[in-house]
Amino acid sequence: MLIPPPVRPGDRIRVIAPSGPFDRALFFRALGWLARRYRVIWDRGSLARHRYLAGDDERRLAELNQALRDPQTTAIVAARGGYGATRITHRADFDSLRRHPKWCVGFSDVTALHVEALRVGVASLHAPNLTTLGREDAQTREDWVQALEQPLMPRAFSGLRELVPGKASGILAGGNLTLLFCCFASGRLRLPAGCLLFIEEIGEAPYRIDRMLTSLLISGQLDGVAGFCIGDLTGDGRNDAALEVVHERLRSLGVPVSAGLPIGHASVNRCLPLGLPAQLARGELRLSAS
């Protein structure tokens, strides 16, 4: 895996809208905050709206490609998730990301970008989208800046619930379960052998989580996964029913499964570098650069 250089104050960051339209007030508030620390580049075309998308596919694809190909850009930050990234990411020039490594930043629908970054062997950052930063949560903003500027700093998430106990280590991969499932269905998902797989979700009934996990299991996609790290699955922290399904479906693999990562669509959404080595043991997920 290539790990993009740390972002420094004054560096060029590109803000793009690869998915759905967004709240403009939150967008401009976060843009102003971001511009106080970095040189922010964005296109007014990202304000476009085409049904449930931030403009048509060609607009969003051109914007993404421009960001991927720019050797001076150090991070690509998604304005919002929603839906739409899977309509364009398979056509995007992610080979340029390999030539000019930079951080792809976002979550939810932005999982499609993380999947493509993983395919070309470049680490990325599962983190709040730009409009989330517009809510003026100081802790979230501090965590976000630290993750970009010190991506190799050791991190630990303790106090996790061990659904299946055990120890495992591997490259961290994953994101939103629905997006991972969609990328698998389209042939885009390529999980590294021996990886630790992180998943989060929102608004899906337990039977739908069951359906997606079952399909991934039957396909053999999960056979090489060394362990699972589960974030928030509901958006409100009430995960018991969903976790019962996760436990029932994944325990047959005989690998550790830990839940309770403060990451996903709930009020707390910590940053998680994907593509870095990680260790899972005794209810703790640890990340390090080696």
Helices and strands as residue ranges (DSSP letters): E 12-16, H 24-35, E 39-41, G 44-47, H 57-69, E 73-78, G 85-87, G 89-91, H 95-99, E 103-106, G 108-110, H 111-119, E 124-126, H 130-133, H 138-149, E 155-157, E 161-164, E 167-176, H 177-185, E 196-200, H 206-219, E 227-230, H 240-250, G 251-253, E 257-259, E 272-274, E 277-281, E 284-287
